[in-house]
Amino acid sequence: MSNQNGPHPAQIAKHVGTVLASLGVLLFLSTFISAALNFGNFDNFHERGRSMALRAVFGFIFMIAGGAVHGVASSKERPKGGKFNDGTWNPGSDSELAGPINIRCPSCRALNDEAAKFCDQCGKNL
């Protein structure tokens, strides 16, 4: 979501988190690709092993950090179009709420007034 001042900081942080996590996945997977390409080759075994271990560890750290940054940024992001990210409605003001609020009976599914204690249709407790 952009406004006249540019993108929201939470959106930028989400993108940074995605980039970090993607870089971590690439680093982590490169370890397995390197191992497969050098299968049976024992030249420079210790150096290659150290390099692969570092890539795996730092890749895993980047994946965790990227996921954490993305998750925190997602929770701080502004609602889009009046709706929160979880889909619940955020009308912004009480003036947008119009009409009566009805309660659905759990037994017969009929709509009842919000103040009703019993269902108008079947008479069961609401």
C-alpha positions in Angstrom: 0.0 0.0 0.0 1.5 3.3 -1.1 0.5 6.8 -0.2 2.0 10.2 -1.2 4.8 9.6 1.3 5.9 6.3 -0.2 5.4 2.7 0.9 4.6 1.9 4.5 7.6 0.9 6.6 6.0 -2.5 7.4 5.8 -3.3 3.7 9.5 -2.5 3.3 10.3 -4.7 6.3 8.2 -7.5 4.8 10.3 -7.3 1.6 13.5 -7.3 3.5 12.4 -10.4 5.4 11.5 -12.1 2.2 14.9 -11.4 0.7 16.7 -12.6 3.8 14.7 -15.8 3.9 15.2 -16.4 0.1 18.9 -15.8 0.5 19.0 -18.3 3.4 17.2 -21.0 1.3 19.7 -20.5 -1.5 22.6 -20.8 0.8 21.2 -23.8 2.6 20.4 -25.6 -0.7 23.8 -24.8 -2.2 25.3 -27.0 0.4 23.4 -30.1 -1.0 24.2 -29.1 -4.6 27.9 -28.7 -3.8 27.9 -32.1 -2.0 26.2 -33.8 -5.0 28.6 -32.2 -7.5 31.7 -33.2 -5.5 30.5 -36.7 -4.6 33.5 -39.0 -4.3 36.0 -36.2 -4.7 38.2 -35.9 -1.7 40.5 -33.2 -2.9 40.4 -30.3 -0.5 37.9 -32.2 1.6 38.3 -30.1 4.8 38.1 -26.8 3.1 35.0 -27.8 1.1 33.4 -29.3 4.3 34.0 -26.1 6.2 32.6 -24.0 3.4 29.5 -26.2 3.2 28.9 -26.2 6.9 29.2 -22.4 7.0 26.7 -22.0 4.1 24.3 -24.4 5.8 24.5 -22.6 9.2 24.3 -19.1 7.8 21.5 -20.1 5.4 19.5 -21.5 8.3 20.1 -18.3 10.3 19.0 -16.1 7.4 15.9 -18.2 6.9 14.9 -17.8 10.6 15.8 -14.1 10.7 13.9 -13.4 7.4 10.8 -15.3 8.7 10.9 -13.3 11.9 11.3 -10.0 10.2 8.5 -10.8 7.8 6.2 -12.0 10.6 6.7 -9.0 12.7 6.3 -6.6 9.8 3.0 -8.4 8.8 1.6 -7.8 12.2 2.5 -4.1 12.1 1.1 -3.5 8.5 -1.8 -1.2 8.1 -5.2 -2.7 7.2 -6.0 -2.8 3.5 -9.3 -1.3 2.3 -10.9 -1.3 5.7 -10.1 -4.9 6.4 -7.5 -6.3 8.8 -5.1 -8.9 7.4 -7.1 -11.7 9.1 -10.2 -10.7 7.2 -12.2 -9.0 10.0 -13.8 -5.8 9.1 -12.5 -2.5 10.4 -15.1 0.1 9.4 -13.2 3.1 10.7 -16.2 4.8 12.2 -19.5 3.9 13.8 -21.3 5.9 11.1 -20.6 3.2 8.6 -22.4 0.6 10.7 -26.1 0.6 9.6 -29.1 -1.6 10.4 -29.9 -3.9 13.2 -27.6 -6.6 14.5 -29.0 -10.1 14.3 -28.0 -13.3 16.1 -28.4 -16.6 14.4 -30.0 -19.4 16.4 -27.6 -22.3 16.7 -30.4 -24.8 16.6 -32.7 -23.7 13.6 -30.4 -21.0 12.1 -33.1 -18.3 12.2 -32.1 -14.7 12.6 -33.2 -13.0 15.8 -32.8 -9.5 17.4 -29.6 -9.0 19.3 -31.6 -8.4 22.6 -33.5 -11.7 22.2 -32.9 -14.3 24.8 -34.9 -17.0 23.0 -35.3 -17.8 19.3 -38.5 -16.4 17.7 -38.6 -19.5 15.4 -38.0 -22.5 17.7 -38.0 -21.0 21.2 -34.5 -22.3 22.2 -32.0 -20.3 24.3 -29.7 -18.0 22.3 
